[in-house]
Amino acid sequence: AGRAPVQPAASPRARMKTIVYQSYRTQQVPAWIDTCMGTVRGWAAQQGYDYRFYDDGFFAYAPDWFRDKAQHAVCPVTDLARLVVARELLAQGYERCIWVDADMLVFDPQNLRIGLQQDFMFCHEVWVWADAQGSLQRVHRVNNSVTVFCRGSLHLDFFIDACLRIARHQPQLGKLDVGTRFLSELRRILPFALLENVGLLTPTMMQELLQGPPLHLQAYAQSLREPLACANLCGSFQGQPFQGVATSDALYGSVVDLLLASRGAVVNTLRRAPGAAPT
């Protein structure tokens, strides 16, 4: 009888005890947010990861004085809280923890793989906007809509301390001060790897998905380095005017349905559009 083929051993990273965690309020939750979080829970289960949800008590992981500096801005408070919770989860015995924003939609779970080139990871963000002359501009930044840390990371305490130091030296914390702005500036002088399959769709891009023409969306897609498996839908803009776009529940709900039905192809196919410029 022939010898049975030897199965390759799973890598140490593949066997890491991992938890995915999220936070959101528990009352008046928009249906599209509930759908987004459901896709994250489903992806976590598919990967064999534990999952934990935090309600508004999550904010208490940031000190009172820090929350006072943020005033009504939720983003900087959750930017810090996700790091403090990561430290707590790793101390509880998890080897890797993955924070995912509540407005992140996983539309291609089979291809959402989070490999680790290092002991922490954030996401590559491409921000597209029109300048005063109407020309589309793109800037490459870092965001923390998916944040990954491993046990023994030398960087987690650094990021927590940096958030606190930034807050102490500012009279008021802005929306991006300890998140995208800080991380993007840091990476200019301290290169680190980024997740490339995690996207971000502004309300302008979402409206273009539904109504066209996909001007901002195509400029965005052609700047991507990998096909997207999920996307942050910028829920912090909901209910606010954004470049003339009405950010209603209807907009978000329709975009969620379209992305899920196409498994993200409505964005990813634009990466291969004729005449695409090199990125």
CORBELVEN-V892347 format. One record per helix or strand of 3 or more residues. SS is the DSSP state (~ for helix, > for strand). FROM is the first residue (numbers start at 1). TO is the last residue. Records with the same first field share a line. If there is no record, write none. Layout:
# CORBELVEN-V892347
SS: FROM-TO + FROM-TO
This chain:
# CORBELVEN-V892347
>: 18-23 + 50-54 + 96-100 + 104-106 + 120-130 + 136-150 + 198-200 + 230-232
~: 31-47 + 56-61 + 64-70 + 74-91 + 109-111 + 156-168 + 180-189 + 203-211 + 215-221 + 235-237 + 249-262 + 265-272
